[in-house]
Amino acid sequence: MENDYSILKEFDYPPQEVSRGYTDRTLYVNLSSREIISKSVSQAMKDIFIGGRGFGLRLLWDGITSKTKWDDPENEIVISSGPIGGITQYPGTGKSIVVSVSPTTEMVVDSNVGGYYGPYLKFAGWDAIEIQGKANQEVIIFVDGSTNKVQIIEAPMDTTNTHVLTKELLKLFAEPGKENCVSSVTAGQGADNTLIGCLNVSYFDVPRQTVKVKQAGRGGTGTVFRNKNIKALVVKIPKMGGKLNNPADQSILNVTGKKINIEMKENDPIQNSMKTKGTNVLVEIMDYHDLLPVHNFKFGAHPDSEKIASTVWEGIFDLSAPDGCWYGCTMACAHTVKKYTVQTGPYKDQEVMVDGPEYETTAGVGSNLGFFDPLKILEFNFYCDTYGMDIISFGTLTGFIMECYENGILDATKTGGLELEWGNFKATTDLLHQMANGKGFGKTAGLGIRKMKKIFADDYGADPNFLQDIGMEAKGMEYSEYVTKESLAQQGGFGLANKGAQHDEAWLIFMDMVSNLIPTFEEKAEALHYFPMFRTWFGLNGLCKLPWNDVEPTNNRTKYDGIDAAKVPEHVENYIKLFTGVTGRDDVKTGEDLILMSEAVYNFQRVFNLRMGFGTREFDKIPYRSSGPVTSEEYESRQERYDKQLVELAGYDIEGKSTIDKVKELRTYREDQYEKLSDAVYKRRGWTENGIPKLETLERLKIDFPDVVEIVKSAL
């Protein structure tokens, strides 16, 4: 194989089996100096930072300074799975977390992803890979667990786009018949030319004999990747097996896994049908409850939503084989459209396979932009993936552009001829291709909503307050696809999240809005403590959250009430067993012990944001559309609801008042509610009124390191 590419640097490392979920070392690669070294992992590192997101944050903290920008060579990309990551007995155990300084938020970001890279990296001998510096040419970093070598390689292929590149990498690095022993990380030309680049992590679909990908989508990690001149990361292992984690007690994993897999088989078809519909099961549910984003989150439902409902996708997906993005995942929600003919762009008329779509895609580039045609959604899905662009950000920022076009802030002259009206397929695909090529108006769009708001105000004279109200971003991250106007807790879930408006920290809409389980500020704050911390725990350990509460024990809702049922206690017990069964730790006995692990890492990340110049109350603000109706049109679309709220909740006399008056009064009430929620959440989390972790909180969580304390003291 050495004759097939030029090796710029090679590093031999001693083989080391995984023990109790860890290899006890991480791999450091500096692309500027071509230095490759092994770093040891201390017991304290494992005790406090656990793995995955925790390892990524700790390594990044040590590798950069408070002045590091996303495109500085010293910025890092860190990828780590976690101690449970890679077991095959339990569904959803193949996740990894990517950590870096984000181009869109300008602070630290974590993005979770499926596929095989993280677990395979561990099986090849490394708990994490930490990449710093910038190569002076296109390179591949190859970790070969078969020969115990790490190589920096001059990339021999010209292509960048993922659906082509992953196949070329497989031919170059995989042995015939062992394609499932290789995984890659790639981006695409969209990551070269926008700030919303994503990473595609591959896995080999044995039944279909093809390579597929999952995305680390949020925060522009793909843009950092391509800025470093990385063509791909590749890892290879000698063989795949079910016991490569060498757990402390394999029998615990076997028993716990058998139980959940029976539950998955029996309950999924009658609960969410994730195996046949995937997360698209949410489309009709969100539409029914007025939560499906339509026209830049103005509305929450649409008469045509049935055309993109989960039953439609069930008929389009290839269900000839299970679709799990990791071995042993009986949820199998990673669906595939096997044959799709591309309609536009450089691959027009080619027949391709599309990974997905998931709910976020269907809502983000479907209903939110006025498209209710599955084939159009597939077009956006395919190109965002192969170009390496976050489809959530693409859908949300395009919705913002379309509303600006609708309001005369933009016109065809400003957009270079693109008539960016709701549902204009040609204009939207043209925009997507422009973004991927860094040309025309696409170059502006690729900067993301936060930067577009400033451009539209400074260059086009738009009202910055209106732009702030309708620009669906928080901390610089575009919103994922849920209308939150009637869920104060979910507004907090987006606004108070460490990395920006992403639902993987807290998804509380149903608990709050539909079921009314957390009516008081204190109860909402408790939920905004527990659920983000529990979801953080998944990111520390290499786990997907879907098997936790998207399929439940049959008796969960009768055995437990309210918020306790939402926690799915039997599954929490399962995770305790998995963690202790893998690691052998005897100090983890309750769900609160899991929460405590997450609190340490979560608060460390909050201080990390503080270190980067963020991390205080002012950066937890949200666009008003996240809280309520910005325009008269929005108010009048739900007038009965809003009038009733003004009278019953705000004590406002609506008699004789204009819609404009009512919009203003409702805004005063709802913005005050968000501030009171923030107060309650800060108090529950042990933070000051300005959102800064208190010194006693750091001490309680054993993260009162001198440099951490110094940053907090300087901000108090």
C-alpha positions, 0 to 999 in steps of 0.5 A, a space after each residue: 500500500 505504501 506505493 499508492 501514496 506519499 508518506 510525509 511522516 510516520 509514527 510507530 506505536 506499541 499495541 495496547 488493548 482497550 481495558 475497561 473502556 479505555 486505552 489510557 492514551 490519546 493521539 496528538 498530531 500537529 500538522 504544522 510541525 508534523 509532530 506525532 506523539 502519544 499522551 497518557 491519560 491519568 486516572 483523574 482525567 477519567 474520573 472527572 472528564 470521563 471521555 468523549 465530550 469531556 476529553 475533547 474539552 480538556 484537551 482543547 483547553 490545554 491546547 489553545 489560549 483565550 485569544 485563539 480564533 477558529 482559523 488559527 493554526 493552534 485551534 484543534 479538532 478533537 474526536 473522542 468516543 467514550 468508555 461505553 462507546 463501541 460495545 455491541 450489546 446495547 443499542 446506540 453505543 457508537 457515538 463520538 464527539 467532535 470538539 473545536 473552536 467554532 467558526 459560527 459561535 467563536 467559542 467552543 463547540 461540541 458536535 455528536 456523530 454516529 458512524 464507526 470512526 470514534 470506536 475504531 480509533 479506540 480499538 486501534 489504540 487511542 481514546 482520542 485524536 487531537 489535531 493541531 496546526 495547519 498542513 501546507 498541502 492536502 493531507 490524510 491522517 491514517 491510523 492503522 491499528 493493524 500495523 500500529 502506525 500513524 501516518 500523515 499522507 500526501 492526499 493522492 486524490 483530487 476530489 473533496 466531496 464526500 460521496 465520491 471521496 469515501 469510496 476512494 478512501 475505501 479502495 485505498 485503505 481497506 483490504 478486499 472483504 474487510 471494508 467494514 474494518 475502515 472508517 473515515 472522516 471527511 468534509 467537502 467543498 462546502 466546508 471550504 467555502 462556508 462557516 457551516 461545514 460539517 464532518 461526515 463519519 463513514 461506516 460500511 453497510 455490509 448488506 448493501 455493500 456500500 459506504 454511508 455517512 453520519 454528520 457531526 453537523 453543528 458549529 462548523 467543525 468541517 470548516 475547521 477541518 478543511 482550513 487545516 488542509 485535511 482531506 480525510 482522517 482514516 482509521 483501520 482495525 484488524 477485525 471487529 468484535 463484540 468484546 473489544 472494550 474488554 469490560 470489567 464484567 461482560 455478563 452485565 452488558 449481555 444481560 442488560 443488552 438482551 433486555 433492551 433489545 427484546 423491548 426494542 423489538 416489541 415496543 418500537 413498532 407500537 410506539 415510534 416505529 423508528 426502525 421504519 420511519 426514523 425520526 421523521 415520525 416527528 413531522 406529523 406530531 410537530 405539525 399537530 401540536 403547532 411545533 413544525 417550523 414553517 416559513 422561518 418559524 413564523 408558523 407551526 403547521 401547514 396543510 401540506 405537511 402530510 406530503 412529507 409525513 413519516 408515512 411518506 418517507 416509510 414508502 421511500 426508504 429502502 427497508 430491505 436491510 436494517 439501518 443502524 449506524 453502529 453494530 448491534 443497534 436494534 433501533 436502526 433509525 439511520 435510514 437510506 434512500 437507495 436510488 435517487 436521481 440528482 436534479 441539479 448541480 455538478 452531479 445532475 442526472 447521476 443516480 446516488 444513495 442518500 443517507 436520510 433524511 432525518 426529521 431535522 432535514 425534513 423540517 429544516 429544508 422542507 416546511 421551513 422553506 416552503 417545500 413539501 415535496 420529498 424529492 426536493 428535500 432529498 436534493 438538499 439532503 444529498 448536496 449538503 451531505 456531500 458538500 459537507 454543510 450542516 443541513 440544520 444551519 442551511 435550512 434555518 439561515 435560508 429561511 431567514 434569507 427568504 423572510 428578508 426577501 419577503 420584507 424587501 430587505 433583500 431583492 434580486 439585485 442584492 442576491 445576484 438574481 436569486 428570487 429567494 421566495 418561499 418554495 422557489 426550488 431553483 433559487 434555493 438550489 442555486 443558492 446552495 451551489 453558490 455557497 459550496 463554491 464560495 460565489 455570488 450571494 452564496 458567499 454571504 449566506 455561508 457566513 451564517 445568520 449572525 454575520 448576515 444580520 450585521 451585513 444586512 443592517 450595515 449595507 442595506 439599511 435594514 432595521 437591526 432590531 427586526 433582524 435580531 427578532 427573526 434571525 433564528 440563532 443563539 450564540 451564533 448557532 442556527 436553531 434546530 427545527 422546533 417552534 418554541 413559542 409556547 414552551 418557555 422551558 424549550 426556549 431556555 433549552 436553546 438559549 441556555 445551552 452551552 454551545 448554542 441553539 441545539 436540541 441535544 442538550 434539552 428537548 422539553 417541549 412535550 413535557 412543558 407545553 403539551 403535558 404541562 408537567 413543569 408549570 412553575 419556574 422552579 420546576 422548569 429550572 429543575 428540568 433544565 438541570 436534569 435533562 441537559 446533564 443527563 444528555 451530556 452524560 451520553 456525550 461523555 460515554 459514546 452513546 446516542 440518546 434515542 434508545 433512552 426515551 424514544 422507546 420505553 418499557 411498556 409499563 413506564 407511564 403507569 409505573 411512574 408519573 410526570 417528570 419521573 416517567 420522562 426520565 425513563 428510570 428503568 433505562 437510567 438503571 440500564 445505563 448505570 449497569 453499562 457504565 459499571 459493567 464496562 469501567 468497573 467503577 464501584 462509586 456509581 450507583 444512582 442516576 444522580 451519580 451520572 448527573 454529577 459526572 455531567 455537571 463537572 464537564 458542563 460547568 467546565 464548558 461554561 467556564 471555557 466559554 467565559 475564557 473565550 469572552 462569552 459565557 455570561 447572561 448577555 450571551 444567553 439571549 434568544 431571538 424574540 421569535 423563539 418566544 412569541 409573535 414578531 409580526 401582526 401576521 403571526 399574532 393574527 394567525 393565532 389570535 384567539 390563543 394570544 388574546 386569551 394569554 394576554 387577558 388571563 396571564 398578563 392581565 391586559 385589557 385587550 378591548 379596543 386594542 390594535 394588533 400592534 398594541 397586543 404584539 407589544 404587550 405580549 412581548 413585554 410579558 414573554 420577555 419578562 418570563 424568559 428573564 425569570 426563567 434564566 434567574 431560576 436556572 442559574 440558581 439551580 445550576 449554582 451560577 451567579 445572576 450573571 450566569 457564571 458558575 460560583 466558586 463553591 460550585 467549582 469546588 463541589 464538582 472538583 473542577 476548582 483548578 487554579 486556571 479555572 478559578 482564576 477565570 471565574 474570579 476575574 469575571 465575578 
